[in-house]
Amino acid sequence: MKFNFRKASYYALLFSALGSNSDALAQERVINTINVKNTKELHDFFKYTGKDVPIVSGHRGGNEMGFPENSIATFENTLAYLPSFFEIDPRLSKDSVIVLMHDATLNRTTNGKGKVSDYTLAELKKLRLKDADGKLTNYQIPTLQEAVEWARGKTILSLDYKGVPFEMTADLVTKLKAAHFVIVGLHTMEQAKIYLARDKGFLFASKIIEQKKLDELKNAGIPFSQLMAYVGSECKTESKELY
């Protein structure tokens, strides 16, 4: 079940030197998908067995010239190379729509300026995203709903926390029946309660670099089969007991 190959229509936008004209070029590309059908499959996918295949987490979608972070086009492009799941950043617009944007401001990643929260969704959709080199693309800021609907049957999304009320994100994911392919970045035990009250199968990701944090999660009663631990990039001698 884990890895599948499928064809998908991929649209590349070609720009003139002045950036004033663009043509959509549709071509068939083979993409590598992770098609998880239920929460049990999600838990099993990340369960350690000793015979596991390495899986890449695309931070904000990936990093390639011409493809901006937190963009559906970038997710699709990454899947053309290898199976991956994606860490993304939900943030609220002025009219309370959840969009994907890492920074609180638009300056670095778009041709807009100021706070994301000062713009309505309609205003945000008029902007264009920049790639990692700061070059303008023709890609728009996606909503979380658009990203979730695109990801179904293709990949898994991991949601970081950028200030969106826990209830709002949990309600949207539940409404879209997407708990089986969405991982939730866990920051408080209250957050876990909010999500599990809506779907008992949610999978959480938490930074666990000290024993105190692990004990806190144990006491909260979150099943370890529903917990992905980020332990840092190096094993510290003083944390031997934790590992």
C-alpha positions, 0 to 999 in steps of 0.5 A: 500500500505504501508507495504507488506510482500514478500519472497526473496532469501537471501544469507548468507555467512559462513566463516571458522575459518581462513576466507579463505573459504566461502559457499553461503547458499541460504534460503527463508526469508520473508522480509517486503517491502515498495513498492512505485510506484510513487512520489505521493505515496511517498509524501503520505507515509510520510504525517502526518495524525494522524493515522500513523504507526511508520517507522524506518529509518535504519541509514547506513542500520542497526547495527547487528553483521556480517553485515557492514554499507552501504551494500545491504546485511545489508539492506536486513537483516534489512527488514527481521525484520521490514519495514524500509527505509535507510539513505545511504552515496554516495561518489565518486571513483577515476574514478567518480563512486558513491559508498556507503561509510560514511567515506572519508577513507577506514580504519574503514569499510574495509580491505583497507587503504587511501582515497576512492577517490584514488581508482577506482571502480575495486580496491574498489570491491576487498576490503571487508567490516567490520561489526560494531565490525571491523570483516571482512565480505565477502561483497563488497562495493556497488555502488549507482546504485546497491543499487537503483536497489536493493531497487526498490519495496522493500524500500526507500533510503535517500541520505546523502551528501558526496561531490558528485556533485549534478548534478551527483547524480540527473542525476543517480537517474533520469536515473534509474527512481527512484525519487519515492523511493529516498529521497534527503538530502537537504543542499542548495537551489541550490541543490533543484533547480538541482533536481527539474529541473530533476523531480518535484516530488523529496522529500527532507529531511532537518535539521530544528532546527531554524526558519531562516532555515524554512523561507529559505525553504519557500522562496525557494518555495519548497512545504512542501508536498515534505519536510521532517523536521529533528527537533532534538531529543528534543523540545527546549523552545526557538524554540516553534514558530518553532514547 
